[in-house]
């Protein structure tokens, strides 16, 4: 009874903490990226497209008002609206429950129901999350209470990170995927680690498993792995009632998997197929024509390389029969997989990008705040997001770290299995092998499936499931290590410690020495300016200020055109209050004018001199240059300027500063400019915002 009370109290504390984290002192969530449309349209809600991408939306208006609670409930269960997207998901089930609860509350409070408050949905997610955490903690197989507390604290440190929880206040499928798999996995862990059968846990595992499988298309393949594990469980569980429940679970998960697989709308398959080829295989390919030949596709489609399904298709109809026959039939997921397996260099390139993309839990291009709380566009809530910060700091060596941690998971799993084998518990042994194998297979599939199935389109968001699975693996490794500490298995601990030390040494070695030569040149605000040398020739230095020297708007009118910007005029002004005002005449004569390309947003057609595509955005260093060379742009002579994304990518300097600073490369939106945040990643802000300035110039030796 005492233990049960402790777990009840823990559930309540987790529920309250989770609610406060995303609703106090301000409400935070994840902004719509257009995916909400397929959810809200068939259930009779409306999105505010004026704030799309930039701000989260708290309230969604209904297409009609309800003065009767009964009328509202009938509408929720049967809106009578044909789904334009033909999209099906278990996501709708939990949203309808939230709609009913929201309707009851609104009706009691105001006597009418006009909108749906997203917080009602987040309350359900928080409840399921808290339940999953409690069951997971109950399942921890260590007898030492202090070790159990340490493991529990690490578990909560990882999964109560704001990067995960902000999703709760959104209409994305990710939060359902997150809580349902955590709940399923926690139930499985409980079943394996407890001899006595708990039928409630079995039923909960079935419900959560089915909810997970149907939450998103990407989850369906994992459903079949979950079914295989359930068959193993059925084989080794002896109780009649247990076997009946498990059998029902197998049937339910099989029906769910097959149903949602058959329900994938045709347009979604075509969109994903288009991305897999033109925004995947052909994206940044050095030999696109050869790639098409290898896939048996006509070379004429090369003009579509580096394009996604929502762009101009050069006259081709991606939904037509000809395109289906000549492209989609030959670029099936199987053929795309074969392509990557026979083009190992391209596979490694995509794997590396997947690894770097997985360092971020939430989309960095979708704002977390409501517009009424903070007008800054795409502002992220980084409070209590320490785990995501740790993840982001690993982007330089992301692939190496993933490989090593997976290897560590395999080692600790083997040692745990070996330990169980000594106990001569055959049932627990087989199920432990099954669920640990299931976890690593699920994680492995979700590491590369996003690129095979959808190319690089929205890749950071599509790595969410891998992040969840990989973080569970990390928690399992941590739990395994403390289990060995408890049992005082010194040889095992020594081996693991040695491996961790090797990881640390390799990481330090790969990171290398980042000493940058500097010079002192010019004066600003009566102080010498220290510059990092980005490039040196016999004739000149290419330099960038070592620190942010000022905070300024890019352009007061909120335009992102560098060539006409206030910041460009200020940087090149030697009048009072201009950047060059404190420079001596000798210093100013050393500054060299150089012709440079500056990217332009597509809307500024009158200024464009070259290029045929908008410049794509990616936030993680190593891939931010993207299609820079073929992006819309203009060449002008520059004296004092800001870094472009190409400069940022190609030169070695201390990219992380104490505060965010401007680049001169714009976003496709005509008022948005790219900035470098304190984490070194590339985000974007409005031109009217105040951001740091890092001047650059070429100077004579």
QUIRAQUI-V919729 format. One record per residue. D_CENTER is the distance of its C-alpha to the mean C-alpha in whole Angstrom. Layout:
D_CENTER
D_CENTER
//
This chain:
41
40
37
36
37
35
32
32
32
29
28
29
28
24
24
26
23
20
22
23
20
18
21
23
25
23
20
17
14
12
13
14
13
16
15
17
20
20
20
22
25
27
27
28
26
25
22
23
22
23
20
18
14
16
17
16
19
21
24
24
28
30
32
35
36
37
40
41
38
40
39
35
35
37
34
31
32
34
33
34
32
31
27
27
24
25
22
23
21
21
19
22
24
23
22
26
27
25
27
30
30
29
32
34
33
34
37
38
37
38
40
38
34
33
29
26
25
21
22
24
21
19
22
22
19
20
23
22
19
22
24
22
22
26
26
24
26
30
29
28
31
33
36
36
35
34
31
30
29
28
25
25
24
21
20
20
18
15
15
16
13
13
9
10
13
12
11
14
16
14
15
12
13
10
12
15
14
13
16
18
17
18
21
22
21
23
26
26
27
29
31
31
32
35
38
39
37
36
36
33
31
31
31
28
26
27
26
23
23
24
21
18
20
20
17
15
17
14
16
20
20
19
22
25
24
24
27
29
28
30
33
33
33
36
38
38
38
42
42
43
41
38
39
39
36
34
36
35
31
31
33
30
27
29
30
26
25
27
27
24
24
27
26
23
24
26
24
20
22
23
20
18
21
21
18
18
22
22
18
18
21
23
20
21
24
27
29
28
31
32
28
30
33
32
30
33
32
34
34
34
30
29
29
26
24
21
21
19
21
21
23
26
28
31
33
31
31
28
29
32
34
35
31
31
34
33
29
27
30
30
26
25
23
25
27
23
23
27
26
23
25
28
27
25
24
22
20
20
19
16
15
15
12
10
11
10
7
6
8
5
4
4
5
7
10
10
13
14
17
20
22
25
24
23
23
21
18
15
15
13
15
14
17
17
14
16
14
10
13
14
11
11
15
15
13
17
17
14
16
19
18
16
19
21
20
20
23
24
23
25
28
28
27
31
32
32
33
36
37
36
39
41
41
42
40
40
38
35
35
34
31
30
30
28
25
24
25
23
20
20
20
17
15
17
17
13
12
14
15
12
14
17
17
15
15
12
12
8
7
4
4
6
6
5
9
10
8
10
13
13
13
16
18
18
19
22
23
23
26
27
28
30
32
33
34
36
38
39
38
38
38
35
34
35
34
30
31
32
29
27
29
29
25
26
28
27
24
26
28
25
24
28
30
28
32
32
35
36
39
40
41
42
42
40
41
44
42
41
38
36
35
33
34
31
34
38
41
44
44
41
38
35
34
31
32
31
30
29
32
32
29
30
29
28
30
32
32
28
29
26
29
30
33
35
33
34
32
34
37
37
36
39
41
44
46
46
42
41
39
42
44
45
45
48
50
50
46
45
47
45
42
42
41
38
37
33
31
29
26
27
25
26
28
31
33
36
34
33
35
33
30
29
25
23
21
17
14
12
11
11
15
17
15
16
19
18
21
23
27
27
25
28
29
33
35
37
38
37
38
36
32
28
26
25
21
23
25
22
21
25
27
27
27
25
22
21
23
24
23
21
23
23
23
25
23
22
19
21
21
25
24
21
21
19
19
18
17
18
16
16
13
14
14
16
19
22
25
27
25
27
25
26
28
28
31
32
35
38
41
44
45
//
